[in-house]
Amino acid sequence: MTTSEFHANPDNFCYRHPGRQSFVLCQRCMRTICPECQTQAPVGVICPECMLQQRRDQTPAQRRANRRWGARSMTAVGGRPLVTYWILAITSAVSLLQLVPGIGGFLTSNLQFAGAYLYPSLSGLPFEPWRMLTALLVHGGFIHLGLNMLALWMVGQQLEPLLGRAKFLTLYLVSGLGGSVAMALIAPAQPTVGASGAIFGLFVALIVIGRHLGGNIIGALVVLAINFAYGFIVPGIAWEAHVGGAVVGALVALVYVRGGHIGSGNRRNARFWWIGLVSAIVLVLLVVVAIVPPLIITAGH
């Protein structure tokens, strides 16, 4: 296409401002829009007309959910998932250092998790419970890292602006803790690395919250089912962490969803409720992992 043909094509210019050249399309109507006309969406951007139509098409349940969650939570961080970016940066830096000779082995051996580190009297290993979370920082190779970080980037862009930074980070860490607890319960002698448990928790939470907001979650359920099946079929994958992270992620998401009903509109009370309930989930996880595996090991003898 020649320069004159390009400038003669109206599709290369914003449909609301014909004098402004742009290469960005509205994800709904696929018309070209300039930066002034772009509104950030969970995926891509939408134009003002589609934004207005989207609001008109909302069901009563979606309107109630939006009022309950509050518009401020959607815009408080400017739509930028900064916690997601920080987790990506820190995890990628540590995992890439694993590839450096002389450093990688040291990082892996000091950050990976195994249930045996929780029971020194039974395993002879030192008591190092922090490994339940440090294992999220190390991975089993570049492909393992890349797949997890891609999933984190995709889910984090949608979930963090919806929840806010504190709730999103809490969900990520508590889901990761749930994955480690599942490993300690099911395969206490098996070392594990990776953020898969935390990411499965984020994914399930996105489905739970999406269902609450009246969204179409069929596609997400299919993707989740495929990933679960892959973990069970392919040897060497810690499916236990996937299951544990998913279960705990669902529980935390339910706390967030139901938190809109607690406190009767009092945002301060609702905040204290979700902190208290998520803390209770963490406490239960720690109590279970402290009691159940020793009982199983003792019974085995």
Buried (B, 14 or more C-beta within 10 A) or exposed (E): EEEEEEEEEEEBBBBBBEEBEBEBBBBBBEBBBBEEBBBBBBEEBBBBBBBEEBEEEBEEEBEBBBEBBBEEBBEEBEBEBBBBBEBBEEBBEBBEBBEEEEEBEEBBEEBBBBBBBBBEEBBEEEEBBEBBBBBBBBBBEEEBBEBBBEBBBBBBBBBBBBBBBEBBBBBBBBBBBBBBBBBBBBBBEBBBBBBBBBBBBBBBBBBBBBBBBBBEBEEBBEBBEEBBEEBEEEEEBBBBBBBBBBBBBBBBBBBBBBBBEBBEEEEEEBBEBBBEBBEEBBEEBBEEBEEBBBEEBEEEE
